[in-house]
């Protein structure tokens, strides 16, 4: 965030190769000054997808509408793995 650096890549995962999909939510505090009055609190959600031969992870703001898509993705993977 501070350096405006971005890395982008793509990976292709097949349902039968996925071993795990995990999510982690965190609350963070960003101090904008020396006193406690200038703080911003925000949430992030981290997602990791682990397959038999690779792993991908990403983090996004918890208020992002993508949260619903991540939940739907986890459900779809669970359904496909049980079939």
mmCIF file of the N, C-alpha and C atoms, coordinates in Angstrom:
data_MODEL
# 
_entry.id   MODEL 
# 
loop_
_atom_site.group_PDB 
_atom_site.id 
_atom_site.type_symbol 
_atom_site.label_atom_id 
_atom_site.label_alt_id 
_atom_site.label_comp_id 
_atom_site.label_asym_id 
_atom_site.label_entity_id 
_atom_site.label_seq_id 
_atom_site.pdbx_PDB_ins_code 
_atom_site.Cartn_x 
_atom_site.Cartn_y 
_atom_site.Cartn_z 
_atom_site.occupancy 
_atom_site.B_iso_or_equiv 
_atom_site.pdbx_formal_charge 
_atom_site.auth_seq_id 
_atom_site.auth_comp_id 
_atom_site.auth_asym_id 
_atom_site.auth_atom_id 
_atom_site.pdbx_PDB_model_num 
ATOM 1   N N  . UNK A 1 1  ? 0.807   -1.190  0.000   1.00 0.00 ? 1  UNK A N  1 
ATOM 2   C CA . UNK A 1 1  ? 0.000   0.000   0.000   1.00 0.00 ? 1  UNK A CA 1 
ATOM 3   C C  . UNK A 1 1  ? 0.853   1.258   0.000   1.00 0.00 ? 1  UNK A C  1 
ATOM 4   N N  . UNK A 1 2  ? 1.916   1.252   0.753   1.00 0.00 ? 2  UNK A N  1 
ATOM 5   C CA . UNK A 1 2  ? 2.705   2.473   0.879   1.00 0.00 ? 2  UNK A CA 1 
ATOM 6   C C  . UNK A 1 2  ? 3.567   2.744   -0.351  1.00 0.00 ? 2  UNK A C  1 
ATOM 7   N N  . UNK A 1 3  ? 3.894   1.738   -1.108  1.00 0.00 ? 3  UNK A N  1 
ATOM 8   C CA . UNK A 1 3  ? 4.828   1.903   -2.218  1.00 0.00 ? 3  UNK A CA 1 
ATOM 9   C C  . UNK A 1 3  ? 4.154   1.816   -3.583  1.00 0.00 ? 3  UNK A C  1 
ATOM 10  N N  . UNK A 1 4  ? 2.842   1.618   -3.594  1.00 0.00 ? 4  UNK A N  1 
ATOM 11  C CA . UNK A 1 4  ? 2.077   1.505   -4.829  1.00 0.00 ? 4  UNK A CA 1 
ATOM 12  C C  . UNK A 1 4  ? 2.619   0.383   -5.725  1.00 0.00 ? 4  UNK A C  1 
ATOM 13  N N  . UNK A 1 5  ? 3.042   -0.713  -5.111  1.00 0.00 ? 5  UNK A N  1 
ATOM 14  C CA . UNK A 1 5  ? 3.564   -1.855  -5.853  1.00 0.00 ? 5  UNK A CA 1 
ATOM 15  C C  . UNK A 1 5  ? 2.454   -2.891  -6.021  1.00 0.00 ? 5  UNK A C  1 
ATOM 16  N N  . UNK A 1 6  ? 2.343   -3.422  -7.212  1.00 0.00 ? 6  UNK A N  1 
ATOM 17  C CA . UNK A 1 6  ? 1.324   -4.429  -7.481  1.00 0.00 ? 6  UNK A CA 1 
ATOM 18  C C  . UNK A 1 6  ? 1.953   -5.582  -8.253  1.00 0.00 ? 6  UNK A C  1 
ATOM 19  N N  . UNK A 1 7  ? 1.586   -6.773  -7.869  1.00 0.00 ? 7  UNK A N  1 
ATOM 20  C CA . UNK A 1 7  ? 1.987   -7.971  -8.598  1.00 0.00 ? 7  UNK A CA 1 
ATOM 21  C C  . UNK A 1 7  ? 0.718   -8.689  -9.038  1.00 0.00 ? 7  UNK A C  1 
ATOM 22  N N  . UNK A 1 8  ? 0.683   -9.120  -10.273 1.00 0.00 ? 8  UNK A N  1 
ATOM 23  C CA . UNK A 1 8  ? -0.476  -9.840  -10.779 1.00 0.00 ? 8  UNK A CA 1 
ATOM 24  C C  . UNK A 1 8  ? -0.013  -11.108 -11.481 1.00 0.00 ? 8  UNK A C  1 
ATOM 25  N N  . UNK A 1 9  ? -0.766  -12.179 -11.297 1.00 0.00 ? 9  UNK A N  1 
ATOM 26  C CA . UNK A 1 9  ? -0.502  -13.429 -11.985 1.00 0.00 ? 9  UNK A CA 1 
ATOM 27  C C  . UNK A 1 9  ? -1.794  -14.236 -12.015 1.00 0.00 ? 9  UNK A C  1 
ATOM 28  N N  . UNK A 1 10 ? -1.829  -15.250 -12.823 1.00 0.00 ? 10 UNK A N  1 
ATOM 29  C CA . UNK A 1 10 ? -3.001  -16.118 -12.892 1.00 0.00 ? 10 UNK A CA 1 
ATOM 30  C C  . UNK A 1 10 ? -2.586  -17.550 -12.631 1.00 0.00 ? 10 UNK A C  1 
ATOM 31  N N  . UNK A 1 11 ? -3.501  -18.296 -12.072 1.00 0.00 ? 11 UNK A N  1 
ATOM 32  C CA . UNK A 1 11 ? -3.308  -19.725 -11.835 1.00 0.00 ? 11 UNK A CA 1 
ATOM 33  C C  . UNK A 1 11 ? -4.615  -20.420 -12.149 1.00 0.00 ? 11 UNK A C  1 
ATOM 34  N N  . UNK A 1 12 ? -4.541  -21.636 -12.611 1.00 0.00 ? 12 UNK A N  1 
ATOM 35  C CA . UNK A 1 12 ? -5.738  -22.410 -12.912 1.00 0.00 ? 12 UNK A CA 1 
ATOM 36  C C  . UNK A 1 12 ? -5.795  -23.592 -11.962 1.00 0.00 ? 12 UNK A C  1 
ATOM 37  N N  . UNK A 1 13 ? -6.902  -23.722 -11.274 1.00 0.00 ? 13 UNK A N  1 
ATOM 38  C CA . UNK A 1 13 ? -7.101  -24.816 -10.328 1.00 0.00 ? 13 UNK A CA 1 
ATOM 39  C C  . UNK A 1 13 ? -8.282  -25.656 -10.792 1.00 0.00 ? 13 UNK A C  1 
ATOM 40  N N  . UNK A 1 14 ? -8.165  -26.961 -10.647 1.00 0.00 ? 14 UNK A N  1 
ATOM 41  C CA . UNK A 1 14 ? -9.252  -27.881 -10.959 1.00 0.00 ? 14 UNK A CA 1 
ATOM 42  C C  . UNK A 1 14 ? -9.830  -28.396 -9.645  1.00 0.00 ? 14 UNK A C  1 
ATOM 43  N N  . UNK A 1 15 ? -11.150 -28.604 -9.617  1.00 0.00 ? 15 UNK A N  1 
ATOM 44  C CA . UNK A 1 15 ? -11.809 -28.997 -8.373  1.00 0.00 ? 15 UNK A CA 1 
ATOM 45  C C  . UNK A 1 15 ? -11.141 -30.193 -7.699  1.00 0.00 ? 15 UNK A C  1 
ATOM 46  N N  . UNK A 1 16 ? -10.792 -31.199 -8.494  1.00 0.00 ? 16 UNK A N  1 
ATOM 47  C CA . UNK A 1 16 ? -10.231 -32.412 -7.884  1.00 0.00 ? 16 UNK A CA 1 
ATOM 48  C C  . UNK A 1 16 ? -8.821  -32.198 -7.336  1.00 0.00 ? 16 UNK A C  1 
ATOM 49  N N  . UNK A 1 17 ? -8.138  -31.117 -7.710  1.00 0.00 ? 17 UNK A N  1 
ATOM 50  C CA . UNK A 1 17 ? -6.797  -30.843 -7.209  1.00 0.00 ? 17 UNK A CA 1 
ATOM 51  C C  . UNK A 1 17 ? -6.786  -29.978 -5.945  1.00 0.00 ? 17 UNK A C  1 
ATOM 52  N N  . UNK A 1 18 ? -7.905  -29.334 -5.629  1.00 0.00 ? 18 UNK A N  1 
ATOM 53  C CA . UNK A 1 18 ? -7.949  -28.440 -4.476  1.00 0.00 ? 18 UNK A CA 1 
ATOM 54  C C  . UNK A 1 18 ? -8.012  -29.239 -3.183  1.00 0.00 ? 18 UNK A C  1 
ATOM 55  N N  . UNK A 1 19 ? -7.065  -28.944 -2.291  1.00 0.00 ? 19 UNK A N  1 
ATOM 56  C CA . UNK A 1 19 ? -6.991  -29.628 -0.997  1.00 0.00 ? 19 UNK A CA 1 
ATOM 57  C C  . UNK A 1 19 ? -7.657  -28.812 0.111   1.00 0.00 ? 19 UNK A C  1 
ATOM 58  N N  . UNK A 1 20 ? -7.560  -27.490 0.021   1.00 0.00 ? 20 UNK A N  1 
ATOM 59  C CA . UNK A 1 20 ? -8.053  -26.653 1.104   1.00 0.00 ? 20 UNK A CA 1 
ATOM 60  C C  . UNK A 1 20 ? -8.337  -25.240 0.612   1.00 0.00 ? 20 UNK A C  1 
ATOM 61  N N  . UNK A 1 21 ? -9.391  -24.645 1.152   1.00 0.00 ? 21 UNK A N  1 
ATOM 62  C CA . UNK A 1 21 ? -9.688  -23.230 0.962   1.00 0.00 ? 21 UNK A CA 1 
ATOM 63  C C  . UNK A 1 21 ? -9.923  -22.673 2.357   1.00 0.00 ? 21 UNK A C  1 
ATOM 64  N N  . UNK A 1 22 ? -9.084  -21.745 2.769   1.00 0.00 ? 22 UNK A N  1 
ATOM 65  C CA . UNK A 1 22 ? -9.233  -21.190 4.112   1.00 0.00 ? 22 UNK A CA 1 
ATOM 66  C C  . UNK A 1 22 ? -9.354  -19.676 4.043   1.00 0.00 ? 22 UNK A C  1 
ATOM 67  N N  . UNK A 1 23 ? -10.088 -19.131 5.004   1.00 0.00 ? 23 UNK A N  1 
ATOM 68  C CA . UNK A 1 23 ? -10.249 -17.689 5.105   1.00 0.00 ? 23 UNK A CA 1 
ATOM 69  C C  . UNK A 1 23 ? -9.901  -17.247 6.518   1.00 0.00 ? 23 UNK A C  1 
ATOM 70  N N  . UNK A 1 24 ? -9.447  -16.012 6.632   1.00 0.00 ? 24 UNK A N  1 
ATOM 71  C CA . UNK A 1 24 ? -9.093  -15.440 7.930   1.00 0.00 ? 24 UNK A CA 1 
ATOM 72  C C  . UNK A 1 24 ? -9.477  -13.965 7.910   1.00 0.00 ? 24 UNK A C  1 
ATOM 73  N N  . UNK A 1 25 ? -10.250 -13.544 8.900   1.00 0.00 ? 25 UNK A N  1 
ATOM 74  C CA . UNK A 1 25 ? -10.647 -12.146 9.011   1.00 0.00 ? 25 UNK A CA 1 
ATOM 75  C C  . UNK A 1 25 ? -9.885  -11.481 10.141  1.00 0.00 ? 25 UNK A C  1 
ATOM 76  N N  . UNK A 1 26 ? -9.477  -10.245 9.912   1.00 0.00 ? 26 UNK A N  1 
ATOM 77  C CA . UNK A 1 26 ? -8.728  -9.492  10.924  1.00 0.00 ? 26 UNK A CA 1 
ATOM 78  C C  . UNK A 1 26 ? -9.253  -8.068  10.995  1.00 0.00 ? 26 UNK A C  1 
ATOM 79  N N  . UNK A 1 27 ? -9.168  -7.482  12.190  1.00 0.00 ? 27 UNK A N  1 
ATOM 80  C CA . UNK A 1 27 ? -9.418  -6.058  12.386  1.00 0.00 ? 27 UNK A CA 1 
ATOM 81  C C  . UNK A 1 27 ? -8.067  -5.398  12.565  1.00 0.00 ? 27 UNK A C  1 
ATOM 82  N N  . UNK A 1 28 ? -7.827  -4.304  11.876  1.00 0.00 ? 28 UNK A N  1 
ATOM 83  C CA . UNK A 1 28 ? -6.543  -3.614  11.906  1.00 0.00 ? 28 UNK A CA 1 
ATOM 84  C C  . UNK A 1 28 ? -6.746  -2.157  12.304  1.00 0.00 ? 28 UNK A C  1 
ATOM 85  N N  . UNK A 1 29 ? -5.723  -1.582  12.913  1.00 0.00 ? 29 UNK A N  1 
ATOM 86  C CA . UNK A 1 29 ? -5.758  -0.169  13.274  1.00 0.00 ? 29 UNK A CA 1 
ATOM 87  C C  . UNK A 1 29 ? -4.559  0.517   12.634  1.00 0.00 ? 29 UNK A C  1 
ATOM 88  N N  . UNK A 1 30 ? -4.833  1.575   11.904  1.00 0.00 ? 30 UNK A N  1 
ATOM 89  C CA . UNK A 1 30 ? -3.801  2.368   11.252  1.00 0.00 ? 30 UNK A CA 1 
ATOM 90  C C  . UNK A 1 30 ? -3.689  3.695   11.992  1.00 0.00 ? 30 UNK A C  1 
ATOM 91  N N  . UNK A 1 31 ? -2.528  3.956   12.595  1.00 0.00 ? 31 UNK A N  1 
ATOM 92  C CA . UNK A 1 31 ? -2.298  5.210   13.319  1.00 0.00 ? 31 UNK A CA 1 
ATOM 93  C C  . UNK A 1 31 ? -1.829  6.272   12.341  1.00 0.00 ? 31 UNK A C  1 
ATOM 94  N N  . UNK A 1 32 ? -2.508  7.403   12.334  1.00 0.00 ? 32 UNK A N  1 
ATOM 95  C CA . UNK A 1 32 ? -2.179  8.482   11.408  1.00 0.00 ? 32 UNK A CA 1 
ATOM 96  C C  . UNK A 1 32 ? -1.355  9.584   12.058  1.00 0.00 ? 32 UNK A C  1 
ATOM 97  N N  . UNK A 1 33 ? -1.120  9.482   13.349  1.00 0.00 ? 33 UNK A N  1 
ATOM 98  C CA . UNK A 1 33 ? -0.338  10.489  14.053  1.00 0.00 ? 33 UNK A CA 1 
ATOM 99  C C  . UNK A 1 33 ? 0.192   9.925   15.351  1.00 0.00 ? 33 UNK A C  1 
ATOM 100 N N  . UNK A 1 34 ? 0.740   10.797  16.163  1.00 0.00 ? 34 UNK A N  1 
ATOM 101 C CA . UNK A 1 34 ? 1.335   10.350  17.426  1.00 0.00 ? 34 UNK A CA 1 
ATOM 102 C C  . UNK A 1 34 ? 0.296   10.129  18.523  1.00 0.00 ? 34 UNK A C  1 
ATOM 103 N N  . UNK A 1 35 ? -0.849  10.772  18.418  1.00 0.00 ? 35 UNK A N  1 
ATOM 104 C CA . UNK A 1 35 ? -1.867  10.598  19.456  1.00 0.00 ? 35 UNK A CA 1 
ATOM 105 C C  . UNK A 1 35 ? -2.869  9.518   19.054  1.00 0.00 ? 35 UNK A C  1 
ATOM 106 N N  . UNK A 1 36 ? -3.675  9.101   20.019  1.00 0.00 ? 36 UNK A N  1 
ATOM 107 C CA . UNK A 1 36 ? -4.636  8.024   19.777  1.00 0.00 ? 36 UNK A CA 1 
ATOM 108 C C  . UNK A 1 36 ? -5.904  8.502   19.068  1.00 0.00 ? 36 UNK A C  1 
ATOM 109 N N  . UNK A 1 37 ? -6.034  9.798   18.832  1.00 0.00 ? 37 UNK A N  1 
ATOM 110 C CA . UNK A 1 37 ? -7.252  10.326  18.214  1.00 0.00 ? 37 UNK A CA 1 
ATOM 111 C C  . UNK A 1 37 ? -7.287  10.097  16.711  1.00 0.00 ? 37 UNK A C  1 
ATOM 112 N N  . UNK A 1 38 ? -6.148  10.004  16.082  1.00 0.00 ? 38 UNK A N  1 
ATOM 113 C CA . UNK A 1 38 ? -6.073  9.861   14.624  1.00 0.00 ? 38 UNK A CA 1 
ATOM 114 C C  . UNK A 1 38 ? -5.796  8.422   14.229  1.00 0.00 ? 38 UNK A C  1 
ATOM 115 N N  . UNK A 1 39 ? -6.806  7.577   14.393  1.00 0.00 ? 39 UNK A N  1 
ATOM 116 C CA . UNK A 1 39 ? -6.675  6.173   14.030  1.00 0.00 ? 39 UNK A CA 1 
ATOM 117 C C  . UNK A 1 39 ? -7.812  5.790   13.082  1.00 0.00 ? 39 UNK A C  1 
ATOM 118 N N  . UNK A 1 40 ? -7.504  4.885   12.208  1.00 0.00 ? 40 UNK A N  1 
ATOM 119 C CA . UNK A 1 40 ? -8.513  4.316   11.321  1.00 0.00 ? 40 UNK A CA 1 
ATOM 120 C C  . UNK A 1 40 ? -8.550  2.819   11.592  1.00 0.00 ? 40 UNK A C  1 
ATOM 121 N N  . UNK A 1 41 ? -9.734  2.305   11.858  1.00 0.00 ? 41 UNK A N  1 
ATOM 122 C CA . UNK A 1 41 ? -9.894  0.865   12.054  1.00 0.00 ? 41 UNK A CA 1 
ATOM 123 C C  . UNK A 1 41 ? -10.546 0.288   10.805  1.00 0.00 ? 41 UNK A C  1 
ATOM 124 N N  . UNK A 1 42 ? -10.002 -0.822  10.319  1.00 0.00 ? 42 UNK A N  1 
ATOM 125 C CA . UNK A 1 42 ? -10.533 -1.447  9.117   1.00 0.00 ? 42 UNK A CA 1 
ATOM 126 C C  . UNK A 1 42 ? -10.355 -2.962  9.210   1.00 0.00 ? 42 UNK A C  1 
ATOM 127 N N  . UNK A 1 43 ? -11.140 -3.675  8.449   1.00 0.00 ? 43 UNK A N  1 
ATOM 128 C CA . UNK A 1 43 ? -11.067 -5.132  8.449   1.00 0.00 ? 43 UNK A CA 1 
ATOM 129 C C  . UNK A 1 43 ? -10.537 -5.660  7.134   1.00 0.00 ? 43 UNK A C  1 
ATOM 130 N N  . UNK A 1 44 ? -9.830  -6.777  7.206   1.00 0.00 ? 44 UNK A N  1 
ATOM 131 C CA . UNK A 1 44 ? -9.355  -7.455  6.004   1.00 0.00 ? 44 UNK A CA 1 
ATOM 132 C C  . UNK A 1 44 ? -9.741  -8.935  6.075   1.00 0.00 ? 44 UNK A C  1 
ATOM 133 N N  . UNK A 1 45 ? -9.890  -9.537  4.926   1.00 0.00 ? 45 UNK A N  1 
ATOM 134 C CA . UNK A 1 45 ? -10.141 -10.963 4.822   1.00 0.00 ? 45 UNK A CA 1 
ATOM 135 C C  . UNK A 1 45 ? -9.069  -11.562 3.921   1.00 0.00 ? 45 UNK A C  1 
ATOM 136 N N  . UNK A 1 46 ? -8.391  -12.581 4.430   1.00 0.00 ? 46 UNK A N  1 
ATOM 137 C CA . UNK A 1 46 ? -7.364  -13.285 3.657   1.00 0.00 ? 46 UNK A CA 1 
ATOM 138 C C  . UNK A 1 46 ? -7.930  -14.626 3.202   1.00 0.00 ? 46 UNK A C  1 
ATOM 139 N N  . UNK A 1 47 ? -7.655  -14.981 1.964   1.00 0.00 ? 47 UNK A N  1 
ATOM 140 C CA . UNK A 1 47 ? -8.114  -16.248 1.391   1.00 0.00 ? 47 UNK A CA 1 
ATOM 141 C C  . UNK A 1 47 ? -6.906  -16.993 0.854   1.00 0.00 ? 47 UNK A C  1 
ATOM 142 N N  . UNK A 1 48 ? -6.790  -18.268 1.203   1.00 0.00 ? 48 UNK A N  1 
ATOM 143 C CA . UNK A 1 48 ? -5.739  -19.142 0.671   1.00 0.00 ? 48 UNK A CA 1 
ATOM 144 C C  . UNK A 1 48 ? -6.386  -20.352 0.030   1.00 0.00 ? 48 UNK A C  1 
ATOM 145 N N  . UNK A 1 49 ? -5.966  -20.670 -1.195  1.00 0.00 ? 49 UNK A N  1 
ATOM 146 C CA . UNK A 1 49 ? -6.419  -21.858 -1.907  1.00 0.00 ? 49 UNK A CA 1 
ATOM 147 C C  . UNK A 1 49 ? -5.193  -22.733 -2.119  1.00 0.00 ? 49 UNK A C  1 
ATOM 148 N N  . UNK A 1 50 ? -5.257  -23.945 -1.595  1.00 0.00 ? 50 UNK A N  1 
ATOM 149 C CA . UNK A 1 50 ? -4.116  -24.861 -1.676  1.00 0.00 ? 50 UNK A CA 1 
ATOM 150 C C  . UNK A 1 50 ? -4.515  -26.057 -2.531  1.00 0.00 ? 50 UNK A C  1 
ATOM 151 N N  . UNK A 1 51 ? -3.699  -26.329 -3.541  1.00 0.00 ? 51 UNK A N  1 
ATOM 152 C CA . UNK A 1 51 ? -3.928  -27.501 -4.383  1.00 0.00 ? 51 UNK A CA 1 
ATOM 153 C C  . UNK A 1 51 ? -2.783  -28.483 -4.175  1.00 0.00 ? 51 UNK A C  1 
ATOM 154 N N  . UNK A 1 52 ? -2.825  -29.568 -4.910  1.00 0.00 ? 52 UNK A N  1 
ATOM 155 C CA . UNK A 1 52 ? -1.800  -30.606 -4.748  1.00 0.00 ? 52 UNK A CA 1 
ATOM 156 C C  . UNK A 1 52 ? -0.407  -30.123 -5.132  1.00 0.00 ? 52 UNK A C  1 
ATOM 157 N N  . UNK A 1 53 ? -0.306  -29.120 -6.022  1.00 0.00 ? 53 UNK A N  1 
ATOM 158 C CA . UNK A 1 53 ? 1.026   -28.698 -6.446  1.00 0.00 ? 53 UNK A CA 1 
ATOM 159 C C  . UNK A 1 53 ? 1.249   -27.178 -6.425  1.00 0.00 ? 53 UNK A C  1 
ATOM 160 N N  . UNK A 1 54 ? 0.315   -26.409 -5.895  1.00 0.00 ? 54 UNK A N  1 
ATOM 161 C CA . UNK A 1 54 ? 0.533   -24.963 -5.803  1.00 0.00 ? 54 UNK A CA 1 
ATOM 162 C C  . UNK A 1 54 ? -0.401  -24.341 -4.774  1.00 0.00 ? 54 UNK A C  1 
ATOM 163 N N  . UNK A 1 55 ? -0.182  -23.058 -4.541  1.00 0.00 ? 55 UNK A N  1 
ATOM 164 C CA . UNK A 1 55 ? -0.991  -22.323 -3.572  1.00 0.00 ? 55 UNK A CA 1 
ATOM 165 C C  . UNK A 1 55 ? -1.142  -20.891 -4.046  1.00 0.00 ? 55 UNK A C  1 
ATOM 166 N N  . UNK A 1 56 ? -2.301  -20.311 -3.804  1.00 0.00 ? 56 UNK A N  1 
ATOM 167 C CA . UNK A 1 56 ? -2.529  -18.904 -4.131  1.00 0.00 ? 56 UNK A CA 1 
ATOM 168 C C  . UNK A 1 56 ? -3.276  -18.278 -2.960  1.00 0.00 ? 56 UNK A C  1 
ATOM 169 N N  . UNK A 1 57 ? -2.971  -17.030 -2.695  1.00 0.00 ? 57 UNK A N  1 
ATOM 170 C CA . UNK A 1 57 ? -3.642  -16.322 -1.617  1.00 0.00 ? 57 UNK A CA 1 
ATOM 171 C C  . UNK A 1 57 ? -3.852  -14.873 -1.980  1.00 0.00 ? 57 UNK A C  1 
ATOM 172 N N  . UNK A 1 58 ? -4.860  -14.279 -1.387  1.00 0.00 ? 58 UNK A N  1 
ATOM 173 C CA . UNK A 1 58 ? -5.116  -12.862 -1.615  1.00 0.00 ? 58 UNK A CA 1 
ATOM 174 C C  . UNK A 1 58 ? -5.811  -12.285 -0.387  1.00 0.00 ? 58 UNK A C  1 
ATOM 175 N N  . UNK A 1 59 ? -5.713  -10.968 -0.257  1.00 0.00 ? 59 UNK A N  1 
ATOM 176 C CA . UNK A 1 59 ? -6.310  -10.250 0.865   1.00 0.00 ? 59 UNK A CA 1 
ATOM 177 C C  . UNK A 1 59 ? -7.136  -9.110  0.303   1.00 0.00 ? 59 UNK A C  1 
ATOM 178 N N  . UNK A 1 60 ? -8.312  -8.898  0.882   1.00 0.00 ? 60 UNK A N  1 
ATOM 179 C CA . UNK A 1 60 ? -9.135  -7.781  0.456   1.00 0.00 ? 60 UNK A CA 1 
ATOM 180 C C  . UNK A 1 60 ? -9.844  -7.162  1.643   1.00 0.00 ? 60 UNK A C  1 
ATOM 181 N N  . UNK A 1 61 ? -10.362 -5.958  1.445   1.00 0.00 ? 61 UNK A N  1 
ATOM 182 C CA . UNK A 1 61 ? -11.105 -5.237  2.471   1.00 0.00 ? 61 UNK A CA 1 
ATOM 183 C C  . UNK A 1 61 ? -12.368 -6.032  2.816   1.00 0.00 ? 61 UNK A C  1 
ATOM 184 N N  . UNK A 1 62 ? -12.653 -6.199  4.103   1.00 0.00 ? 62 UNK A N  1 
ATOM 185 C CA . UNK A 1 62 ? -13.811 -6.986  4.528   1.00 0.00 ? 62 UNK A CA 1 
ATOM 186 C C  . UNK A 1 62 ? -15.139 -6.397  4.075   1.00 0.00 ? 62 UNK A C  1 
ATOM 187 N N  . UNK A 1 63 ? -15.174 -5.115  3.767   1.00 0.00 ? 63 UNK A N  1 
ATOM 188 C CA . UNK A 1 63 ? -16.413 -4.493  3.284   1.00 0.00 ? 63 UNK A CA 1 
ATOM 189 C C  . UNK A 1 63 ? -16.613 -4.689  1.793   1.00 0.00 ? 63 UNK A C  1 
ATOM 190 N N  . UNK A 1 64 ? -15.667 -5.326  1.140   1.00 0.00 ? 64 UNK A N  1 
ATOM 191 C CA . UNK A 1 64 ? -15.721 -5.552  -0.296  1.00 0.00 ? 64 UNK A CA 1 
ATOM 192 C C  . UNK A 1 64 ? -16.845 -6.540  -0.623  1.00 0.00 ? 64 UNK A C  1 
ATOM 193 N N  . UNK A 1 65 ? -17.634 -6.289  -1.664  1.00 0.00 ? 65 UNK A N  1 
ATOM 194 C CA . UNK A 1 65 ? -18.685 -7.228  -2.056  1.00 0.00 ? 65 UNK A CA 1 
ATOM 195 C C  . UNK A 1 65 ? -18.145 -8.600  -2.465  1.00 0.00 ? 65 UNK A C  1 
ATOM 196 N N  . UNK A 1 66 ? -16.850 -8.721  -2.681  1.00 0.00 ? 66 UNK A N  1 
ATOM 197 C CA . UNK A 1 66 ? -16.257 -10.011 -3.056  1.00 0.00 ? 66 UNK A CA 1 
ATOM 198 C C  . UNK A 1 66 ? -16.393 -11.044 -1.938  1.00 0.00 ? 66 UNK A C  1 
ATOM 199 N N  . UNK A 1 67 ? -16.656 -10.611 -0.715  1.00 0.00 ? 67 UNK A N  1 
ATOM 200 C CA . UNK A 1 67 ? -16.801 -11.549 0.408   1.00 0.00 ? 67 UNK A CA 1 
ATOM 201 C C  . UNK A 1 67 ? -17.890 -12.579 0.114   1.00 0.00 ? 67 UNK A C  1 
ATOM 202 N N  . UNK A 1 68 ? -18.992 -12.149 -0.452  1.00 0.00 ? 68 UNK A N  1 
ATOM 203 C CA . UNK A 1 68 ? -20.072 -13.077 -0.800  1.00 0.00 ? 68 UNK A CA 1 
ATOM 204 C C  . UNK A 1 68 ? -19.619 -14.050 -1.884  1.00 0.00 ? 68 UNK A C  1 
ATOM 205 N N  . UNK A 1 69 ? -18.819 -13.589 -2.822  1.00 0.00 ? 69 UNK A N  1 
ATOM 206 C CA . UNK A 1 69 ? -18.308 -14.461 -3.885  1.00 0.00 ? 69 UNK A CA 1 
ATOM 207 C C  . UNK A 1 69 ? -17.364 -15.511 -3.323  1.00 0.00 ? 69 UNK A C  1 
ATOM 208 N N  . UNK A 1 70 ? -16.553 -15.132 -2.337  1.00 0.00 ? 70 UNK A N  1 
ATOM 209 C CA . UNK A 1 70 ? -15.636 -16.089 -1.721  1.00 0.00 ? 70 UNK A CA 1 
ATOM 210 C C  . UNK A 1 70 ? -16.426 -17.177 -1.005  1.00 0.00 ? 70 UNK A C  1 
ATOM 211 N N  . UNK A 1 71 ? -17.474 -16.792 -0.292  1.00 0.00 ? 71 UNK A N  1 
ATOM 212 C CA . UNK A 1 71 ? -18.316 -17.784 0.387   1.00 0.00 ? 71 UNK A CA 1 
ATOM 213 C C  . UNK A 1 71 ? -18.958 -18.735 -0.629  1.00 0.00 ? 71 UNK A C  1 
ATOM 214 N N  . UNK A 1 72 ? -19.465 -18.188 -1.733  1.00 0.00 ? 72 UNK A N  1 
ATOM 215 C CA . UNK A 1 72 ? -20.074 -19.016 -2.780  1.00 0.00 ? 72 UNK A CA 1 
ATOM 216 C C  . UNK A 1 72 ? -19.046 -19.955 -3.406  1.00 0.00 ? 72 UNK A C  1 
ATOM 217 N N  . UNK A 1 73 ? -17.812 -19.457 -3.595  1.00 0.00 ? 73 UNK A N  1 
ATOM 218 C CA . UNK A 1 73 ? -16.748 -20.294 -4.161  1.00 0.00 ? 73 UNK A CA 1 
ATOM 219 C C  . UNK A 1 73 ? -16.449 -21.470 -3.234  1.00 0.00 ? 73 UNK A C  1 
ATOM 220 N N  . UNK A 1 74 ? -16.356 -21.193 -1.925  1.00 0.00 ? 74 UNK A N  1 
ATOM 221 C CA . UNK A 1 74 ? -16.085 -22.265 -0.964  1.00 0.00 ? 74 UNK A CA 1 
ATOM 222 C C  . UNK A 1 74 ? -17.197 -23.312 -0.981  1.00 0.00 ? 74 UNK A C  1 
ATOM 223 N N  . UNK A 1 75 ? -18.455 -22.882 -1.072  1.00 0.00 ? 75 UNK A N  1 
ATOM 224 C CA . UNK A 1 75 ? -19.575 -23.794 -1.127  1.00 0.00 ? 75 UNK A CA 1 
ATOM 225 C C  . UNK A 1 75 ? -19.529 -24.661 -2.390  1.00 0.00 ? 75 UNK A C  1 
ATOM 226 N N  . UNK A 1 76 ? -19.214 -24.034 -3.513  1.00 0.00 ? 76 UNK A N  1 
ATOM 227 C CA . UNK A 1 76 ? -19.167 -24.762 -4.793  1.00 0.00 ? 76 UNK A CA 1 
ATOM 228 C C  . UNK A 1 76 ? -18.051 -25.812 -4.767  1.00 0.00 ? 76 UNK A C  1 
ATOM 229 N N  . UNK A 1 77 ? -16.901 -25.447 -4.239  1.00 0.00 ? 77 UNK A N  1 
ATOM 230 C CA . UNK A 1 77 ? -15.797 -26.405 -4.141  1.00 0.00 ? 77 UNK A CA 1 
ATOM 231 C C  . UNK A 1 77 ? -16.188 -27.572 -3.240  1.00 0.00 ? 77 UNK A C  1 
ATOM 232 N N  . UNK A 1 78 ? -16.834 -27.258 -2.118  1.00 0.00 ? 78 UNK A N  1 
ATOM 233 C CA . UNK A 1 78 ? -17.282 -28.302 -1.188  1.00 0.00 ? 78 UNK A CA 1 
ATOM 234 C C  . UNK A 1 78 ? -18.264 -29.261 -1.871  1.00 0.00 ? 78 UNK A C  1 
ATOM 235 N N  . UNK A 1 79 ? -19.207 -28.710 -2.626  1.00 0.00 ? 79 UNK A N  1 
ATOM 236 C CA . UNK A 1 79 ? -20.169 -29.538 -3.354  1.00 0.00 ? 79 UNK A CA 1 
ATOM 237 C C  . UNK A 1 79 ? -19.485 -30.426 -4.384  1.00 0.00 ? 79 UNK A C  1 
ATOM 238 N N  . UNK A 1 80 ? -18.564 -29.865 -5.133  1.00 0.00 ? 80 UNK A N  1 
ATOM 239 C CA . UNK A 1 80 ? -17.866 -30.630 -6.174  1.00 0.00 ? 80 UNK A CA 1 
ATOM 240 C C  . UNK A 1 80 ? -16.975 -31.717 -5.592  1.00 0.00 ? 80 UNK A C  1 
ATOM 241 N N  . UNK A 1 81 ? -16.364 -31.432 -4.432  1.00 0.00 ? 81 UNK A N  1 
ATOM 242 C CA . UNK A 1 81 ? -15.492 -32.426 -3.793  1.00 0.00 ? 81 UNK A CA 1 
ATOM 243 C C  . UNK A 1 81 ? -16.305 -33.586 -3.243  1.00 0.00 ? 81 UNK A C  1 
ATOM 244 N N  . UNK A 1 82 ? -17.545 -33.351 -2.842  1.00 0.00 ? 82 UNK A N  1 
ATOM 245 C CA . UNK A 1 82 ? -18.402 -34.400 -2.290  1.00 0.00 ? 82 UNK A CA 1 
ATOM 246 C C  . UNK A 1 82 ? -19.039 -35.250 -3.376  1.00 0.00 ? 82 UNK A C  1 
ATOM 247 N N  . UNK A 1 83 ? -19.097 -34.734 -4.598  1.00 0.00 ? 83 UNK A N  1 
ATOM 248 C CA . UNK A 1 83 ? -19.741 -35.459 -5.703  1.00 0.00 ? 83 UNK A CA 1 
ATOM 249 C C  . UNK A 1 83 ? -18.871 -36.595 -6.208  1.00 0.00 ? 83 UNK A C  1 
# 
